Amino acid sequence: MEYTIRNCEITDLPKLIILCQKHAEYEKADYSPEGKEKSLKEAFFSLQPKQFCLVVAAHQDIVGYLTYNFTYSTWYAGDIIYMDCLFLEEETRNYGIGEVLIDKLKEIGKEKNCNNIQWRTPQFNERAIKFYNRIGAKGKEKICFFLDL
């Protein structure tokens, strides 16, 4: 499968909102697209972004995304990356794209001198948990993953 990973662009937002809704459905969560485009535009594209987004582009469409931000950890006495979302359309899974996205996030974290990447996934998402364990992440009882950088 041919694809590219790049930073989200403003023109990607309508499709990103659709992917967010699919992600919420997959995780059995409520989601309303109402007001999301304006809010995401401010979060991603302001002078001091609150959130960052990588998208997976294939066949002139967006088929996946990863969002993240930087925060300070008291335990580590340093910055960490918090991966807010990682989602791929069903037909794009099992091509190694998730691992490429994580590798890209690791590069970003190393460039920013972060201690690790942290994220959460629902306990019922066994497929994701297997993937995270396979790439070397460590799960804790809260299903909060850490990947040392």
C-alpha positions, 0 to 999 in steps of 0.5 A, spaced: 500 500 500 502 506 498 501 512 503 505 518 505 505 521 513 505 528 513 503 534 518 495 535 518 493 541 513 487 545 514 484 542 508 484 535 511 480 537 517 473 535 514 476 528 513 479 528 520 473 530 523 470 523 519 475 519 522 475 522 529 467 520 529 469 513 526 475 512 532 470 514 537 465 509 534 470 504 534 472 505 542 464 505 543 464 513 545 460 519 544 462 524 539 459 530 535 462 533 529 458 540 531 464 545 532 469 541 531 472 544 525 473 551 528 476 548 534 481 543 531 483 549 526 485 553 533 488 547 536 493 545 530 494 552 527 494 557 532 501 561 533 502 556 539 498 550 537 495 546 543 495 539 539 499 536 533 497 532 528 500 527 523 495 524 517 496 518 513 495 520 506 493 514 500 490 515 494 489 523 495 485 521 501 486 521 509 486 514 511 489 515 518 491 520 523 495 521 530 494 526 534 499 528 540 501 534 545 507 535 549 506 536 557 511 536 563 511 530 567 513 531 575 515 524 575 520 524 570 522 532 571 521 533 564 517 533 558 513 527 555 509 526 549 502 524 550 499 521 544 492 523 544 489 519 538 492 513 533 487 511 528 487 507 521 481 506 517 480 498 517 482 497 510 489 500 512 491 496 518 496 490 518 501 494 513 505 497 518 503 504 518 501 504 525 509 502 527 511 507 522 507 513 525 509 511 532 517 511 529 515 518 527 513 520 534 519 517 537 523 521 532 519 528 534 520 526 541 527 525 541 528 532 537 524 535 543 528 532 548 522 528 551 523 522 556 517 518 553 511 517 549 504 516 554 497 514 551 491 510 553 487 505 550 480 501 552 481 495 555 477 491 550 481 494 544 485 487 544 488 488 537 491 495 539 494 492 546 497 486 542 500 492 537 503 496 543 506 490 546 509 488 540 513 495 539 516 494 546 511 499 550 509 497 557 502 497 559 500 499 566 493 497 570 490 504 567 492 501 560 496 507 560 502 506 555 509 508 556 515 508 550 522 510 553 525 514 548 
